[in-house]
Amino acid sequence: MSDEKRDPVFYYSRERRLNRASETVRNMNKENKQRGLLRLFGNKGNILIFICIVLIIAMAGLGRYIHRRNEGLNLGGNSLSLSIVRQVEEMVLGLLKTVPKSGEFYVGEVEILVSPAAAEPAESEVFAHRIIFNPVDSETFILPLPFDGDDFFVILRTGDEQRAIRLQP
């Protein structure tokens, strides 16, 4: 023998190792060669989690879209939810007023101005109406509009406060 210390040389053959392995080990190695989504995500559980995440994101997007259709604002401490809806042959402005659980809120006359968003201001019509906020928890006002359109400006005015919002049906 020589006095030199050599590192041992190892030869690895995967095929030879798998030939001597048990049936369970061989089946596990066959599963790793799967193609498609299982190869990308690892197993069926990960695919289901991915699908759930995609569905949750889609539902959140849909919720934002629906919430955006019913625009809300605050006027004199009252929470207002406004929406414009097309009913048969006319447009209708819906206003839902709710008062806060505690604190002060406005009670009295509110002037509402509605105008379709037009390219030329001279062509636009203005619909004006007055409603009265009563000291109740919730009120709904429905106002038919005398014009049609796809985009509207709504202005709400009290004695000392004014809010404006742009709505689409």
N, C-alpha and C positions, 0 to 999 in steps of 0.2 A: 504494500500500500504506500501511497505517496503521502508525504507529510502536509501537503496542501489541503486546506479546508475548502471544499466546494459546496456551493448551494445545491440542494437536490433539485432535479428537474422533474416537473410534474406535467403530465400530458392529460388534457381534459377532452373527453369526447362525450358530448351531450347525448348523442344517439346511443352510445354504449351504456351510459349511466341509466338512461330511460329503459333500455332493454332489460336491465337487471332490477328495475324498480317495480314496486307493487302496482296493481291495476288502478288503485285510487290515484296514485301519483301520475300515472300516464293519462288518466281522464282529466285531471286538473290541468295538465300541460296542453291538452287538446282544447280545453275551454278558452285558454288565453289566446288562441289563434282565431277567435271569432271576429267577424267583420261587422261593420255597420255601427249602430248606436251603442251596442254593448261594448265594443272595443274602445269607443270614444269615452264613454262614461264609466266603464268598469263592470257594472252589474245593473240589474233591473231596478233595484232600489234607487240608485243614483239617477236613472232616467226618470222615474216617477217624481223625485224631488225636483228635478229640472223642469218637468212639465208643470208642477205645482207653482214654482216660482214664476214661470211665464204666465200662467193663468192669473196669479195675484197681481202681476204688473198690468195685465190687460184689464182686470177689474178696476184697479186704481185709476187707470186712464179713462175708463168709461164713467167712473164716479166723478172725476173732475169735469168731464164733458157735461154730464147731467147737472152738476152743481153750477157750472158756468151758465147754463141756460136760465136758471133762476137766480138772477143777480141780487145781491143783498147790499143794504147800506144802513146807516144809522142816522136818524133825524130826530133831534130833540130828546135823545135818550131812548127812543123807540127803535126797535129793529124792524126793518122793512125788507120784504122779499118781493121783487118785481119780476113779472114775466109778461111777454107778449105772445099771444097764441092766435093762430088762424082758426076761426070757427066758420065753417061752411063758406060764406061769401064775405065775411068781415073780419077785421083784426080786433082783438080784445086785449086791453091792458088789465092784468090782474095784480092787485097789491094786497099783500098780507102784512098786517101790522101786529107786532107782539110787544108787550111792555116788559121791561126788565123785572127780575124777581125782587130786587130791592133798589131803592134809589128813586130819584125824580125822573119824570118823563113828561113830554109835551102833550097837552090836551087843548084842542082848539082847531081853528081853520087851517087847512093846507091847500095851497094852490098848486095844481098840476098842469104843466105845459108839455105837450107831446108834439114832436115834429119829425117827419121822415128825413133821414139823412140824404140830402140831395147834392148833386154836383154844384149847382148854382143856388146860392141862398135866396135869390129873388123868386125862384120857382117853388120854394117849399111852403107848405101850409103849416099852420100852428093850431093845435087843438088845446083849448084851455078849459079846465074844470076845477071846481072847488069841492073839497070833502071836509068832513069834520071828524077829528080823532076824539073818541069818547074815552072816559076813564074805565075801560074794560081790559081784560087780559089779552084778548085777541080780536081783531076785526078783519074782514075781507071786503075789499072793494073791487068791483068789476066794471070797467068802463069801455064801452064799444067805441072804436076809433072811426072817424069819418073818412079815412083814407087807407090805402094799401101800401105795402112796402116790404123791404127785406132788412132794413136797418133804421133804427129810430133813436132820437135823443129824447130823454125824459128829464124834466127839471121839476123838483119838488121844492116849494117855498113856504116857509112859515113867516111869522112876523120879523124874526131876526136871524134866520138861518136858511141856507139854500144848499141843495145837493143836486148834482147832475150825474146822469148815467147813460150809457149807450147800450141799447138792447137789440137783440136779433131774435126773430121768432124761431 
